[in-house]
Amino acid sequence: MLRIAIVEDEASCAEQLKEYIERYGRENDRTFEVLRFADGSEILQDYQPRYDIILLDIEMPKVTGMDAAKAIREQDDNVVLMFITNMAQYAIRGYSVGALDFVMKPVSYYTFQLKFGRAIQRVVKRRNEEILLTLPDRIQRVGVRSIYYVEVQDHMLHYHTEQGEYVLRGTLQNAEKQLAPYNFAKCNHWYIVNLMYVEQVRKDKVVVAGHELDISRRARGAFLNALTDYMGGSS
């Protein structure tokens, strides 16, 4: 199931979009959870990155769709944004906040289903490349390619990523299972490494994105085999 947010101050337009989404679901055998917000200020209240697609009207009385999109992007790099507007010149500005597309009012189902289908394709692709981390204060989507390595300390997992470090309770075994499809390998009892960031391997060390980690004697053989397979393109 995909979670869709409609941010639209006109009730009739919001209802039409909801009907289009439901029709698309029936025609394409998909299910959606649809939530409606009457203004940009409403969706920003206690925002969490829980939505797959957000449909945003640009012109709203309190917080415009463009301002809402900018605030959303500060907390959520991955949600797919689509603008609904009757002013094309404003819609084009949407690309500055990473909007996928825009739909002009009045919205026809033919145009909507084409662009909504494209948005779903983007979501599916991203889901295949993301994991969810349950942090103490929120659920965080993290792109697998942004993870350098995962470390365990005192029953806490430390995900070292391009965006910084995320810390949560867990076991390295569970993290290893979660990341198994994405070319990660264990180099010792405390670390699993994203093989795409391995820069150098020495006798008992591996350099990962500038960080020097230990390779244990027990893990060395399997780690080097995994790295060789990855470099050879067989993973």
C-alpha positions as CSV (number, residue, x, y, z in Angstrom):
1,M,0.0,0.0,0.0
2,L,1.2,3.5,-0.9
3,R,0.5,6.5,1.3
4,I,-0.6,9.6,-0.6
5,A,-1.2,13.1,0.8
6,I,-3.3,15.6,-1.0
7,V,-2.6,19.2,0.1
8,E,-5.4,21.3,-1.5
9,D,-7.6,24.1,0.0
10,E,-10.4,23.6,-2.5
11,A,-12.6,20.7,-1.3
12,S,-14.0,19.9,-4.7
13,C,-10.5,19.6,-6.3
14,A,-9.3,17.5,-3.4
15,E,-12.2,15.2,-3.7
16,Q,-11.6,14.9,-7.5
17,L,-8.0,14.0,-6.9
18,K,-9.0,11.4,-4.4
19,E,-11.5,9.9,-6.9
20,Y,-8.8,9.8,-9.6
21,I,-6.4,8.0,-7.2
22,E,-9.0,5.4,-6.3
23,R,-9.9,4.9,-10.0
24,Y,-6.2,4.5,-10.8
25,G,-6.0,1.9,-8.0
26,R,-9.0,-0.1,-9.4
27,E,-7.6,0.0,-12.9
28,N,-4.0,-1.0,-11.9
29,D,-4.7,-3.3,-9.0
30,R,-3.1,-1.0,-6.4
31,T,-4.2,0.1,-3.0
32,F,-3.7,3.5,-1.5
33,E,-4.1,5.3,1.8
34,V,-5.1,8.8,1.0
35,L,-5.0,11.7,3.5
36,R,-6.2,15.2,2.7
37,F,-4.8,18.5,4.2
38,A,-6.5,21.8,3.5
39,D,-3.3,23.9,3.7
40,G,0.4,23.6,3.7
41,S,0.5,24.5,7.3
42,E,-1.5,21.4,8.2
43,I,0.9,18.8,6.6
44,L,3.9,20.6,8.1
45,Q,2.5,20.2,11.7
46,D,4.5,17.4,13.2
47,Y,5.6,16.3,9.8
48,Q,7.2,12.8,9.6
49,P,8.5,11.2,6.4
50,R,5.7,8.7,6.1
51,Y,4.3,9.6,2.7
52,D,5.2,8.1,-0.7
53,I,3.7,10.8,-2.9
54,I,2.4,14.3,-1.9
55,L,0.1,16.2,-4.3
56,L,0.5,19.9,-3.5
57,D,-1.7,22.8,-4.7
58,I,0.6,25.8,-5.1
59,E,-1.8,28.6,-4.2
60,M,-3.1,28.2,-0.6
61,P,-4.1,30.9,1.9
62,K,-1.7,30.3,4.8
63,V,1.3,28.3,3.6
64,T,1.7,27.9,-0.1
65,G,2.5,24.6,-1.8
66,M,5.9,25.9,-2.7
67,D,6.8,26.9,0.8
68,A,5.5,23.7,2.2
69,A,7.6,21.7,-0.3
70,K,10.7,23.6,0.8
71,A,10.0,22.8,4.4
72,I,9.2,19.1,3.6
73,R,12.5,18.7,1.7
74,E,14.4,19.8,4.8
75,Q,13.1,16.7,6.5
76,D,12.4,14.3,3.7
77,D,14.6,13.9,0.7
78,N,12.7,10.9,-0.7
79,V,9.0,11.7,-0.9
80,V,7.8,12.2,-4.5
81,L,6.3,15.7,-4.9
82,M,3.7,16.7,-7.6
83,F,2.2,20.1,-7.9
84,I,-1.4,20.8,-8.9
85,T,-1.8,24.3,-10.2
86,N,-3.4,26.6,-12.8
87,M,-0.3,28.7,-13.1
88,A,2.4,27.0,-15.1
89,Q,5.0,29.7,-14.3
90,Y,4.8,28.8,-10.7
91,A,4.9,25.0,-11.3
92,I,8.2,25.3,-13.1
93,R,9.7,26.6,-9.9
94,G,8.8,23.3,-8.4
95,Y,11.9,21.6,-9.9
96,S,14.0,23.6,-7.5
97,V,12.6,21.5,-4.7
98,G,12.9,18.3,-6.6
99,A,9.3,18.0,-7.7
100,L,8.8,15.2,-10.2
101,D,6.0,16.9,-12.2
102,F,3.1,19.2,-12.2
103,V,-0.5,18.8,-13.3
104,M,-2.5,21.8,-14.6
105,K,-6.0,22.6,-13.5
106,P,-8.6,21.7,-14.5
107,V,-7.2,18.2,-14.0
108,S,-8.2,15.6,-16.5
109,Y,-8.1,11.9,-15.6
110,Y,-6.0,11.1,-18.7
111,T,-3.3,13.5,-17.8
112,F,-3.4,12.7,-14.1
113,Q,-3.1,8.9,-14.6
114,L,-0.1,9.3,-16.8
115,K,1.8,11.5,-14.3
116,F,0.6,9.7,-11.3
117,G,1.8,6.4,-12.8
118,R,5.2,8.0,-13.3
119,A,5.3,9.0,-9.7
120,I,4.5,5.4,-8.6
121,Q,7.3,4.1,-10.7
122,R,9.7,6.5,-8.9
123,V,8.4,5.3,-5.5
124,V,8.8,1.7,-6.4
125,K,12.4,2.3,-7.6
126,R,13.3,4.2,-4.5
127,R,11.7,1.6,-2.2
128,N,14.0,-1.0,-3.8
129,E,17.0,1.2,-2.8
130,E,15.9,2.3,0.7
131,I,15.6,1.0,4.2
132,L,13.6,2.3,7.1
133,L,15.4,3.0,10.4
134,T,13.3,3.3,13.6
135,L,15.1,6.0,15.5
136,P,14.1,7.1,19.1
137,D,12.1,10.1,17.9
138,R,11.1,9.2,14.3
139,I,11.2,6.8,11.4
140,Q,13.9,7.7,8.9
141,R,14.2,6.6,5.3
142,V,17.8,6.1,4.3
143,G,19.1,5.4,0.8
144,V,21.2,2.3,0.8
145,R,23.9,3.9,-1.4
146,S,24.4,6.6,1.2
147,I,25.5,4.1,3.9
148,Y,29.2,3.7,4.4
149,Y,29.1,1.1,7.1
150,V,27.1,-0.1,10.1
151,E,28.7,-0.5,13.6
152,V,27.4,-2.0,16.8
153,Q,28.3,-0.7,20.2
154,D,26.6,-1.7,23.5
155,H,23.5,-3.1,21.6
156,M,23.2,0.1,19.6
157,L,23.5,0.3,15.9
158,H,25.4,3.2,14.3
159,Y,24.6,3.8,10.7
160,H,27.5,5.9,9.2
161,T,26.1,7.7,6.1
162,E,26.6,10.6,3.8
163,Q,24.0,12.5,5.8
164,G,25.6,11.8,9.1
165,E,25.2,9.1,11.8
166,Y,21.9,7.5,12.8
167,V,21.8,5.6,16.1
168,L,19.2,3.0,17.1
169,R,18.8,-0.1,19.2
170,G,19.4,-3.3,17.4
171,T,21.7,-6.2,16.5
172,L,24.3,-6.4,13.8
173,Q,22.7,-9.7,12.7
174,N,19.4,-8.0,11.9
175,A,21.1,-5.1,10.1
176,E,23.1,-7.7,8.1
177,K,19.9,-9.4,7.0
178,Q,18.3,-6.1,6.1
179,L,21.2,-5.1,3.9
180,A,22.0,-8.5,2.5
181,P,20.6,-7.7,-1.0
182,Y,22.7,-4.5,-1.3
183,N,26.3,-5.7,-1.4
184,F,27.3,-5.3,2.2
185,A,29.7,-7.7,4.0
186,K,30.9,-8.2,7.5
187,C,34.6,-7.4,8.2
188,N,34.5,-8.3,11.9
189,H,32.1,-8.9,14.8
190,W,31.3,-5.1,15.0
191,Y,31.1,-3.9,11.4
192,I,29.3,-4.5,8.1
193,V,30.6,-2.6,5.2
194,N,29.1,-1.2,2.0
195,L,31.5,-2.7,-0.6
196,M,31.0,0.2,-3.0
197,Y,33.0,2.4,-0.6
198,V,35.9,0.1,0.0
199,E,39.1,2.0,-1.0
200,Q,41.8,-0.2,0.2
201,V,42.4,-3.6,1.9
202,R,45.5,-4.3,3.9
203,K,46.5,-7.3,6.0
204,D,44.1,-6.6,8.9
205,K,42.5,-3.3,7.9
206,V,39.9,-2.1,5.3
207,V,39.5,1.6,4.4
208,V,35.9,2.5,3.9
209,A,35.1,6.1,2.7
210,G,38.2,7.3,4.5
211,H,37.5,5.3,7.7
212,E,40.0,2.6,8.7
213,L,38.2,-0.5,10.1
214,D,39.6,-3.8,11.4
215,I,39.2,-7.1,9.5
216,S,39.1,-10.1,11.8
217,R,40.9,-13.3,10.9
218,R,37.6,-15.2,10.9
219,A,35.8,-12.8,8.6
220,R,38.7,-12.0,6.3
221,G,38.1,-14.9,3.8
222,A,34.4,-14.3,3.3
223,F,34.9,-10.5,3.2
224,L,37.5,-10.7,0.4
225,N,35.4,-13.2,-1.6
226,A,32.4,-10.8,-1.3
227,L,34.6,-7.9,-2.4
228,T,36.0,-9.9,-5.3
229,D,32.5,-10.9,-6.5
230,Y,31.3,-7.3,-6.2
231,M,34.3,-5.9,-8.1
232,G,33.8,-8.5,-10.8
233,G,30.2,-7.6,-11.2
234,S,28.8,-10.9,-10.1
235,S,26.8,-9.5,-7.2
